Amino acid sequence: MNTLRNSVRLIGYVGDIPKIKKFDNEKSVANFSVATNENFRDHDGNKKSETTWHKMVAWGKQAEFAEKYIKKGSEVAIEGKLTNHSYDDQNKETHFITEIVVNDIMFLDKKEEK
């Protein structure tokens, strides 16, 4: 049951190409967003759709994979864990960020016909 403690699985669409940062120790990180859509009916029975954007952070081999293969609009399945952190801006306002640290990425796009 320990693997269920902080586990996130999402299926959605990549919002933009990953932003890659490489460090001196040859480690790299990729930041990108994934949109998930939820369809439901409101109290009047009308169909509604709600989109939620999720921040993704991929390190090491997952970052290299993201840099090489992920494109805007790709449909992906993501498995990872939630992380939270905060920072103070120059006006001394505190900002809180929730991100998903990616453990695994799977493409769900259909193969293009040639």
N, C-alpha and C positions, 0 to 999 in steps of 0.2 A: 504493500500500500504506500510505501514511501514515494514511489514514482508519481503518485497522484497529488502530492502535497502542493506543488507549484507547477502545474502543467497547463499549457495553453495549446489548443489546436484550432486553426482557422483555415477557412477556404475563402479566397477572395482574389481581387485583381490588383496588380502592382500599379501604383499611382504615377511613378516616374522612374527613370533609370537610377540605380543605386549611386549614392555619393560615396566614393572610396577614399580612404585616408591610409597612407602607408607610413609606418614608423621606422626608425633607424634599425631596430632589431628585426627587420624584415616581416614583422607582424602587420596585418592589415585589418581594417574594419570597414564594413559597408553599412550605410544607413539608407533606408528606403521605407515607403509606406505601403500599406495594403488596405484596400477598402472591402468591407464586408457589407452585404445587403440583407436586410430582413424584410420579408413581405408579410403583411398582416391585414386584418380588416378592423376598421375603427368601430365605435359603438353604433354607428348608423349602417354598418355593413359595407362601407366603401373600401375598396382595395387601396392600401397604402404601402409605400416602400420607404425604408429608412436606411441610410448609408452611414456607417461608422468607419472612421479612419484610425488605423493602428500604426504606431511607429515601430519599425523593426531595426534591430542591431545584430549584424552577423560578424563574427570574428574568424580569423584564420582561414581554414579551408572553405568554410561556408561563405566568407567574404569574397574569396577568389572565385568561387562558383557564381556568386551573385554578380560580380563584375563581368564575368565572361558570358553568362547566359541570360540573366534577367533583363527583360525589356518592359517598357511602359505598356500596360494593358495585359501582360501575361497573367493567366490564371494559375494560381499556386496554392498548394496546401503547405502550411507552416506548422511546425511543432517547436515549442520553446517554453520559456518561463517568463513570468512577469517580473520586472524590476522597477523600482521607484527611486528617484533621487531629486534633489532640489539644488537650486543655485540662486544667488543674489545678483541682480543686475546692477548697473551703475547708479540707479536711483534707490538702491538698497531695498528693492521689492523682491520678495521671495517667489520663485517660480517652481512649480512641482511638475515633474515629468514622469509619465509611466511609459515604459517601453517593453517590447518583447525581445528577449535575447534568443536568437534563432539557434536551435539544435539541428533541425533538419528541414530541407526544402524539397518539395516534389512538384514538378510541372504537371498541370492538368490540361494544358492546351492540346487541341487535336493537331495531329501532324498535318502540315500543309501539303496539298496535292500539287504535284509538279506537272 
